[in-house]
Amino acid sequence: MEDLCLHAIEAARRGNVTYADARFVALRDQWLATEDERVSGISDSESTGLGIRVLIDGAWGFAATANLGREAVAAAAAEALRIACANRAIRRPDGVRWAREPAHQAVFRTPVAQDPFAVPLERKLDLLLRTNAGVLAVKGVRKCHSHMHFRRQHRFLATTDGTLVEGEVVTSTARCTATAVDASTAKTRYLEAPAANAGYEHIERTPFLAEAERVGSEAVAHLSAKPCPVGEKDLVLHPTHLALTMHESIGHATELDRVLGMEESLAGSSFATLDQLGKLRYGSGLMTITCDNTLPGGLATMGFDDDGVPGQRWDLIRDGLLVDYQTDRETCHAIGAERSHGSCRADSWASIPIIRQSNFGLAPGKTPLTPEELIADTKDGIYIDGMGSFSIDQKRQNFQFGGDCFWEIHNGKLTGMLKDVTYQAITTEFWRSLDAVCDQRFWMSIGVMNCGKGDPMQIAQMSHSAAPCRFRRIRVGGAR
Amino acid sequence: MIPRDQAFAVLASALGAATAESTTAWLDGRLFGSTRIADNAATQCLRRRDASLYVSSAYGQQHASASTNDLSPEASREVVRRAEAAARLSPPDTEFMPPLPAEEASRYAQIEDWCQATADLPPERAPRELEPGIAEVRRLGHRLSGAYTHSAGFCAFANSNGLRGYHRSTEASIRATVLAGDGSGWAQATASSAASLDVTGVVREALQIALDSRHPSDIEPGKYTVILRPAAVQEMLPWYMVCDAKATDEGRTFLRGKLGQTVCSKRIALRSDPLDPRCPGSPFVGDGLAAEPVDWVRNGVLTNLCRSRYWAQKTGLAPSRGPTNLILDGGDASLQDLIAGTERGILVTRFWYIRVVDPMTSLLTGMTRDGLFLIEDGRITRPLRQLRFNEKVLAALSNVEAMGRPERIEGCLVPTLRIRDFTFSSTTKF
């Protein structure tokens, strides 16, 4: 496929382009789903094609084709050129300042111990069905759904810079959800192998069978839990929950295309505007957020982004202060950067690359602190595990989150399960209330598989890492 | 875009390679073009063509599916082989239903939803349509964002019982957001034909809302009468009312035990009708079941649920697969009529980031966006900063007081609604 990408680049060069790239992607996706004791679905899909992006006189054009014949690829390049030329009439008056990048030749592959596509189907289904059986053995559980999802993306990227890189990224995840039903309502609880760029070994490391009974029991206990109180509480948030709060209130807010207004029409913009760079007190002094697209297992760890920029590590927020953004080659000039951080990805061969969230994490606490010690130090709070409902305004300020499971903390002890917990805050007020972070031993990464952005909508993947944390006096119970 | 005969040839080739006891194959694809605008300029302009072949194979109750977008004969045979290999390894599925008989095709409606000129839209059309609006917004010193899109798609299927179907459709749309200082406005139009779109008119509508919403001020959260414009109605209400029958019968949705009961205002009639020319749907859904008109809610009574063929057989009721369009019947009131009839309320242009908070009570949350206004004594008195709502779908539909004329938005035909006691729970900073 290298030849085909280079063929596309040569075809694009006929249009006197400032820049062009050609990206071949072959995506294989396997989805296994079960409901109670039955296999409800097995699907195995493949999608292969090539996308060509050209920049002429400050105007972009992009065309994509699933037909990989040389004539069809040349025709797609010609169409991309025609689109760019047509849109010169409404291009930006100041054009596109495209950051320079050295030419790269490299191959990246996710380290995989067990190729999930080579693991026999029966073995995977057996694990799902036995997990379901363990959950359903709990009295009061009415339903158990579980699934496994595997992806393999094979990619070649050629650019007019002379870059030619190849990547193969493998992603694995599985989840089991128990539903308990009584006369008045239904409640759920889930257990998952959070999505990671890894092989089937990642699934086998998650104790689905050992934890099945606990998950079922917590679903049942959820039914009779006390309602969420209304007022202000300290929140102790597990990384399985906090990952989503970080994603929505930090990740999207620091995408530079949003900051510049390029996503205004759909995903929105950001309160963290350029004039705030180096000045905005985003959170407390305990808040250091570091992006890392080299993180082992991270869903955004793919060697190079779709601008041909290698994966990097950099601070977004240092000691509570906003110090940088997530950038691509088109936007990085806006903050005076000569080079992109490499945050530009497309969700398929048929999509235009745009800024997507990197892997990023909240730095673990520097002094030893266990989750048990953190709870013991909390007088009046709520402990939240897992993701639930989430909503945030288009500038990433007013948010409301639920969760998967909740416990009341009273005088340093977990005193019982709660239900229907929601918390509401303004992003900076929330992060400024961060007053404790557990140490490195409890730091973990959670993959996000379904991040939506762009128009047309694209679905991207990335990971967020943290240790359990505490936030002081957050408003809870506002959703009734 | 693959024409009917060619699509059926691809499907026949796949079925010809099949050795399973039963097989269903689908082929769908589309040409999609989009010109995206930000800050008064084109930023992302694309065209893509793709089509995929899906094969579902079954041996008795063992079944699995596979797909590919490589439509070569070799790839078709390979995707059949993959589906069959997986099906053989799958345990029997007690809910599997065999393919529908060939006679089902007699129930398919003839639906025309095709405009050749839209399918053939040249790349030069989008900038030509957008240029006047961009120039106007730029001249006034404001900022236009949005997207002009067009698509031409098809869906075909065939099964081993001889049932087959083909449907094609075109669509064009314009979505515009204008920022005017601290004001923002939004408008959209969707049609089967690009020629029906008044692109500059939509930009002007968004511009006017943006101008009117400058210098917003706070309002205390609480319960208010709201006028939800069609975009807000479409985002919040109709889709949540179409629940799965099995999940509902098992007690896992907010509509449990409510079939046949009054669940909301008698004004509410929610239905699907693939034949409605204002918002055409597809003649078939899923595995080839004819898409017939369905009443989901009539006179406020829950009359139907989304019911698979398996669950229909088990419960002795008729199947009704996922809707291909949703129509919330409206009234004759204009927006001005609705505003004039409101003593104190809030006009909502659209919502953003709606999520389910509690699936068992239909409690949703979300934010207002791009134009929020206070109404006092029958007229708009000032723009407001954005609000978060937490409201139950059934409560909102129970509190509908008046309805405007329906508009087409993303597979729905929905009116403006005036709803009392709508719950806003917090404010934001803009």
Interface residues (C-beta under 8 A of the other chain):
Chain A: R38 V39 S40 G41 I42 S43 D44 S45 E46 S47 T48 G49 G51 A59 W60 G61 F62 A63 A64 T65 A66 N67 E79 R82 I83 A84 A86 N87 A89 I90 R91 R92 P93 P120 L121 E122 L125 L129 R142 K143 T179 V181 T185 A186 L260 G261 M262 E263 E264 S265 L266 G268 F271 A350 S351 I352 I354 S389 F390 S391 I392 D393 Q394 K395 Q397 N398 Q400 G402 D420 T422 Q424 I426 D455 P456 G478 A479 R480
Chain B: F32 S34 T35 R36 I37 A38 D39 A41 A42 T43 Q44 C45 L46 R47 R48 R49 D50 A51 S52 Y54 H63 A64 S65 A66 S67 T68 N69 D70 V79 R82 A83 A86 A87 L89 S90 P91 P92 D93 T94 E95 P122 P123 E124 A126 P127 R128 L130 E131 I134 R143 S145 G146 A147 T149 R175 A176 T177 L179 E250 G251 R252 W352 Y353 I354 R355 V356 V357 D358 P359 M360 L363 T365 G366 M367 R369 Q386 R388 N390 T423 S425 S426 T427 T428 K429 F430
